């Protein structure tokens, strides 16, 4: 069944007990999963090339209303300038604020852009990239652990 876009949220994960807090003022988010394309063509493949997937990556972009008083937006800005990773969950929480579906990952902050148009609410566009393999949650369980 289709779900509304506002059911999947961006959470900043803090503490040793993994406390999930929604990023204040979130307007939209997206998650991009990619794999490098490795050409394995040979003389036997004919005129069409043959590829296999290589290294995988996950990136996420989200837009929020700028809130300089929000602790998590401050955390993101400080981490960007310090070159530090943060922990992010993009998805839906279930019972007991545990991940129900989505990806949990350590994230490097790739960009933070502020837009300040006259007569409009200031917004902030944030891009992050996974640092290592994310955990994929489906139906409340991690499904991609070895």
Secondary structure, 3 states (H helix, E strand, C coil): CCCCHHHCEEEEEECCCCEEEECCCEEEEEEEEEEEEEECCCHHHCCCCCEEEEEEEEEEEEEEECCCCCHHHHHHHHHHHHCCCEEEEEEEECHHHCEEEEEEEEEEEEEEEEECCCCCCCEEEEEEEECCCCEEEECCEECCCC
